[in-house]
Amino acid sequence: MQLSPSLADDAKQLIESADSVTILTHMNPDADTLGTGLGIYALLKAHTSKPVEIVNVSEDLPVYLDFLPYFGRIKRKIEYEKSLIIGCDCGSVDRFGCDLSGRKILNIDHHASNTMYGTLNVVIPEYASASQVAYRLFEQLFEITKESAVCFYTALLSDTRYFTTNTVNKEVFHVASTLVERGADPAKVAIHFTQRRSLASLRILERALHSLMLYREGKIAVVHITPDDIAATGARMPDMDGIVDYARSLAVVEIAVLVIELLDGTIRVSMRSKGADVSKVAARLGGGGHKVAAGFTLQGRQTQEIVDTILEEISTLGLIDGEEKK
């Protein structure tokens, strides 16, 4: 799917009519939401005179992304009143953690589960990352700068898991190539992704893998992180990013599940697959995501109860027996 010029015109009108702009990235941010947001921030700073801010309400941001231009400008709360909101890589408005009542919202995303909460929704599920959507939108409005190219490329690399997901196609490589031409340095970005892990991330990975359990003849893998694991390792949420992919990498595994019990009793679940639509499971449990990468959050539930529910939903939906239900 290509982004229509009329959609770009509508976005341009929204931006031009705004007195100020607030770029929002979702809670517990990943590289796609931050890279997309910072890429847009760089473009608006370069090509407009409007006041622009970028906000993420989370206490912890991924430190390995601190090389991104304007990373140090990210705020914890919205300071502009009545600003236009540009939401990045967020399927539902509640995941921003802000009160957006009465605000105009430009919703930029690629989740099929997006609730279309925006005044204008630029949502293309066929695209590999929100940054790909943002690039295709904003290239029609502004010249792509080096700073924005670095941010958009970083986000694209992350959400394609180094160009290995089933969303990768000719269009993805074309966008990546163009962003490199505009100034993104693939080697530099790769170093920050692969050679800046914290000690806590390795220690929490060890504990998580020690917990690994296999179900349904090894086709489903579940790894579990407890509050004791978090306390013992000093790990933060960004340190746990990517752990579920280790479980998915097992040869026989078709679906991998990571269950994280946080200190406040919240349970976060991440699911990955090699083709099965795990977003269907997440949707039934109040979450969302992509076909092969989805998740949800629950309160007041026991871990084994949640695991049993996930296993039951996978069976009900026929996700591992070749008879996936529509």
C-alpha positions as CSV (number, residue, x, y, z in Angstrom):
1,M,0.0,0.0,0.0
2,Q,1.3,3.4,-0.9
3,L,0.5,6.6,1.1
4,S,-1.9,8.8,-0.9
5,P,-1.0,12.5,-1.6
6,S,-4.4,13.5,-0.2
7,L,-3.5,11.9,3.2
8,A,-0.2,13.9,3.1
9,D,-2.1,17.1,2.4
10,D,-4.4,16.5,5.3
11,A,-1.4,15.9,7.6
12,K,0.3,19.1,6.3
13,Q,-2.9,21.1,7.0
14,L,-3.1,19.7,10.6
15,I,0.6,20.7,11.3
16,E,0.4,24.1,9.6
17,S,-2.8,25.0,11.6
18,A,-1.3,24.1,14.9
19,D,0.3,26.7,17.2
20,S,2.6,24.0,18.7
21,V,3.3,20.3,18.4
22,T,3.7,17.5,20.9
23,I,5.2,14.3,19.6
24,L,4.2,11.3,21.9
25,T,5.9,7.9,22.1
26,H,4.4,5.0,23.9
27,M,5.1,3.7,27.4
28,N,7.9,1.2,27.9
29,P,9.4,2.6,24.6
30,D,11.2,0.6,22.0
31,A,13.4,1.8,19.1
32,D,10.5,2.1,16.7
33,T,8.4,4.5,18.8
34,L,11.5,6.6,19.8
35,G,13.1,6.5,16.4
36,T,9.9,7.5,14.7
37,G,9.2,10.3,17.2
38,L,12.7,11.7,17.1
39,G,12.8,11.5,13.3
40,I,9.6,13.6,13.1
41,Y,11.0,16.0,15.8
42,A,14.2,16.5,13.7
43,L,12.1,17.4,10.6
44,L,9.8,19.8,12.4
45,K,12.8,21.5,14.1
46,A,14.6,21.9,10.8
47,H,11.7,23.0,8.6
48,T,9.2,24.9,10.8
49,S,9.4,27.6,13.4
50,K,6.7,26.1,15.6
51,P,7.4,25.1,19.2
52,V,7.9,21.3,19.2
53,E,8.3,18.9,22.1
54,I,8.8,15.1,22.3
55,V,7.4,13.2,25.3
56,N,7.6,9.8,26.9
57,V,6.1,9.3,30.3
58,S,8.2,6.2,31.2
59,E,10.8,6.4,34.0
60,D,13.4,4.5,32.0
61,L,14.4,4.9,28.4
62,P,16.6,2.5,26.4
63,V,20.1,3.8,27.1
64,Y,21.6,2.2,23.9
65,L,19.4,4.6,21.9
66,D,21.1,7.7,23.4
67,F,23.1,8.2,20.2
68,L,19.9,9.3,18.4
69,P,19.7,13.0,17.5
70,Y,17.7,14.9,20.1
71,F,17.5,12.0,22.5
72,G,18.3,14.3,25.4
73,R,15.2,16.5,24.5
74,I,12.7,13.8,25.5
75,K,10.5,15.1,28.3
76,R,8.5,13.1,30.9
77,K,5.3,15.1,30.5
78,I,3.4,17.4,28.1
79,E,4.2,21.1,28.7
80,Y,2.3,22.6,25.7
81,E,-1.4,23.3,26.1
82,K,-3.7,22.6,23.2
83,S,-0.8,21.4,21.0
84,L,-1.3,19.1,18.1
85,I,-0.4,15.5,19.2
86,I,1.6,13.3,16.8
87,G,1.3,9.8,18.1
88,C,4.0,7.4,17.1
89,D,3.8,3.6,16.9
90,C,1.0,3.3,19.3
91,G,-2.1,1.1,18.7
92,S,-4.3,2.7,21.4
93,V,-4.4,6.1,23.0
94,D,-4.1,4.7,26.6
95,R,-0.6,3.5,25.9
96,F,0.7,7.1,25.8
97,G,-0.1,7.5,29.5
98,C,-1.4,11.0,29.0
99,D,-4.8,12.8,29.1
100,L,-5.4,13.8,25.5
101,S,-9.0,15.0,25.9
102,G,-9.9,17.6,23.4
103,R,-6.6,17.4,21.5
104,K,-6.3,16.9,17.7
105,I,-4.2,13.8,17.0
106,L,-2.1,12.8,14.0
107,N,-1.9,9.0,14.5
108,I,1.1,7.4,12.8
109,D,1.3,3.6,13.1
110,H,1.6,0.2,11.5
111,H,-0.3,-2.0,13.9
112,A,-3.3,-3.8,12.4
113,S,-4.9,-3.6,15.9
114,N,-4.8,0.2,15.9
115,T,-8.0,1.6,17.3
116,M,-7.9,4.6,14.9
117,Y,-8.0,7.2,17.7
118,G,-6.7,10.1,15.7
119,T,-8.2,13.1,14.1
120,L,-6.2,11.8,11.1
121,N,-5.0,8.2,11.1
122,V,-2.0,7.4,9.0
123,V,-1.9,3.6,9.7
124,I,-0.4,1.2,7.2
125,P,-0.3,-2.4,8.6
126,E,1.6,-3.6,5.6
127,Y,4.6,-1.5,6.5
128,A,7.4,-3.0,8.6
129,S,7.7,-0.1,11.1
130,A,6.0,3.1,12.2
131,S,9.1,4.9,10.9
132,Q,8.5,3.5,7.4
133,V,5.0,5.1,7.6
134,A,6.4,8.4,9.0
135,Y,9.1,8.5,6.3
136,R,6.6,7.9,3.5
137,L,4.4,10.6,4.9
138,F,7.0,13.3,5.7
139,E,9.0,12.9,2.5
140,Q,6.0,14.4,0.8
141,L,6.1,17.4,3.2
142,F,9.8,18.1,3.9
143,E,13.3,17.3,2.7
144,I,14.6,14.4,4.8
145,T,17.5,15.5,6.9
146,K,20.5,13.4,8.1
147,E,19.2,13.6,11.7
148,S,15.8,12.3,10.7
149,A,17.3,9.6,8.5
150,V,19.4,8.2,11.4
151,C,16.3,8.0,13.6
152,F,14.0,6.5,10.9
153,Y,16.7,3.9,9.9
154,T,17.3,2.9,13.5
155,A,13.6,2.3,14.0
156,L,13.3,0.3,10.8
157,L,16.3,-1.9,11.7
158,S,14.8,-2.6,15.2
159,D,11.2,-3.5,14.2
160,T,12.4,-5.8,11.4
161,R,14.8,-7.5,13.8
162,Y,17.8,-6.6,11.6
163,F,15.7,-7.2,8.4
164,T,14.7,-10.8,9.4
165,T,10.9,-10.5,9.9
166,N,8.2,-11.5,7.4
167,T,7.4,-7.8,6.8
168,V,10.7,-7.3,5.0
169,N,10.3,-6.8,1.2
170,K,11.7,-4.8,-1.6
171,E,10.0,-1.6,-0.3
172,V,11.7,-2.0,3.1
173,F,15.1,-2.2,1.5
174,H,14.4,0.7,-0.8
175,V,13.5,2.9,2.2
176,A,16.5,1.7,4.1
177,S,18.8,2.4,1.1
178,T,17.3,5.9,0.8
179,L,17.8,6.6,4.5
180,V,21.4,5.5,4.2
181,E,21.8,7.9,1.2
182,R,20.4,10.7,3.4
183,G,23.0,10.1,6.1
184,A,22.2,7.1,8.3
185,D,25.3,5.0,9.1
186,P,24.4,1.3,9.2
187,A,27.6,0.3,10.9
188,K,27.3,2.9,13.7
189,V,23.6,2.0,14.3
190,A,24.5,-1.7,14.4
191,I,27.2,-1.2,17.0
192,H,24.7,0.5,19.3
193,F,22.3,-2.3,18.9
194,T,24.7,-5.2,19.4
195,Q,27.6,-3.9,21.5
196,R,26.1,-1.8,24.2
197,R,24.3,-4.3,26.4
198,S,24.2,-3.7,30.1
199,L,25.4,-6.3,32.7
200,A,21.9,-6.4,34.1
201,S,20.5,-7.4,30.7
202,L,22.9,-10.5,30.6
203,R,22.1,-11.4,34.1
204,I,18.3,-11.2,33.6
205,L,18.7,-13.2,30.3
206,E,20.4,-16.0,32.2
207,R,17.6,-16.2,34.8
208,A,14.9,-16.0,32.1
209,L,16.4,-18.8,30.1
210,H,16.8,-21.0,33.2
211,S,13.0,-20.8,33.6
212,L,12.3,-21.9,30.0
213,M,9.4,-24.5,29.8
214,L,8.2,-26.2,26.6
215,Y,4.6,-27.1,25.9
216,R,2.6,-28.9,23.2
217,E,5.5,-31.1,22.0
218,G,7.9,-28.3,22.2
219,K,6.0,-26.0,19.8
220,I,5.4,-23.4,22.5
221,A,8.1,-22.0,24.7
222,V,7.4,-20.0,27.9
223,V,10.0,-18.0,29.8
224,H,9.3,-16.3,33.1
225,I,10.8,-13.4,35.0
226,T,9.9,-12.9,38.6
227,P,10.2,-9.9,40.9
228,D,13.1,-11.7,42.6
229,D,14.9,-11.9,39.3
230,I,14.4,-8.2,38.7
231,A,15.6,-7.3,42.2
232,A,18.6,-9.6,42.1
233,T,19.9,-8.3,38.7
234,G,18.9,-4.7,38.9
235,A,17.3,-5.0,35.5
236,R,14.9,-2.4,34.1
237,M,12.3,-2.9,31.3
238,P,14.7,-2.0,28.5
239,D,17.1,-4.7,29.7
240,M,14.5,-7.3,29.0
241,D,13.9,-6.3,25.4
242,G,14.6,-9.2,23.1
243,I,14.6,-12.0,25.6
244,V,11.5,-13.6,24.1
245,D,13.3,-13.9,20.8
246,Y,15.8,-16.3,22.3
247,A,12.9,-18.7,23.1
248,R,11.6,-18.3,19.6
249,S,15.0,-19.2,18.1
250,L,14.7,-22.8,19.2
251,A,14.3,-25.0,16.1
252,V,11.0,-26.7,17.2
253,V,9.3,-23.7,18.7
254,E,6.5,-22.0,16.8
255,I,5.3,-19.6,19.5
256,A,7.4,-18.0,22.3
257,V,5.9,-16.3,25.4
258,L,7.7,-14.1,27.9
259,V,5.9,-13.4,31.2
260,I,7.3,-10.6,33.3
261,E,6.0,-10.1,36.9
262,L,6.8,-6.5,37.9
263,L,7.4,-5.4,41.5
264,D,4.0,-3.6,41.6
265,G,2.1,-6.8,40.7
266,T,1.6,-5.9,37.0
267,I,2.2,-8.8,34.6
268,R,3.5,-8.0,31.1
269,V,3.3,-10.7,28.4
270,S,5.2,-10.6,25.1
271,M,4.6,-13.1,22.4
272,R,6.5,-13.9,19.3
273,S,5.9,-16.5,16.5
274,K,7.4,-17.8,13.3
275,G,4.2,-17.2,11.4
276,A,1.2,-17.8,13.7
277,D,-1.0,-14.8,14.3
278,V,-0.3,-14.2,18.0
279,S,-2.1,-10.8,17.9
280,K,-5.3,-12.8,18.0
281,V,-4.4,-14.1,21.5
282,A,-3.3,-10.7,22.6
283,A,-6.5,-9.1,21.4
284,R,-8.6,-11.6,23.4
285,L,-6.7,-10.7,26.6
286,G,-6.9,-6.9,26.1
287,G,-3.7,-6.3,24.2
288,G,-2.7,-6.1,20.6
289,G,0.3,-5.9,18.2
290,H,1.4,-7.5,15.0
291,K,0.8,-11.0,13.6
292,V,4.2,-12.3,14.8
293,A,4.8,-9.9,17.7
294,A,2.1,-9.0,20.2
295,G,1.5,-8.6,23.9
296,F,-0.8,-7.5,26.7
297,T,-0.7,-6.4,30.4
298,L,-2.8,-7.8,33.3
299,Q,-3.2,-7.0,37.0
300,G,-4.1,-9.3,39.8
301,R,-3.6,-12.6,38.1
302,Q,-1.3,-15.6,38.9
303,T,1.5,-16.4,36.4
304,Q,0.5,-20.0,35.9
305,E,-3.1,-19.0,35.4
306,I,-2.0,-16.6,32.7
307,V,0.1,-19.3,31.0
308,D,-2.7,-21.8,31.1
309,T,-5.0,-19.2,29.5
310,I,-2.6,-18.4,26.7
311,L,-2.1,-22.1,26.0
312,E,-5.9,-22.5,25.9
313,E,-6.3,-19.6,23.5
314,I,-3.6,-20.9,21.2
315,S,-5.4,-24.2,21.0
316,T,-8.9,-22.6,20.6
317,L,-7.5,-20.4,17.7
318,G,-5.7,-23.4,16.1
319,L,-2.4,-21.5,15.9
320,I,-0.1,-24.5,16.0
321,D,-2.0,-27.2,14.4
322,G,-2.2,-25.8,10.9
323,E,-5.9,-25.0,11.2
324,E,-5.7,-21.3,12.2
325,K,-9.2,-19.9,12.6
326,K,-10.1,-16.6,11.0
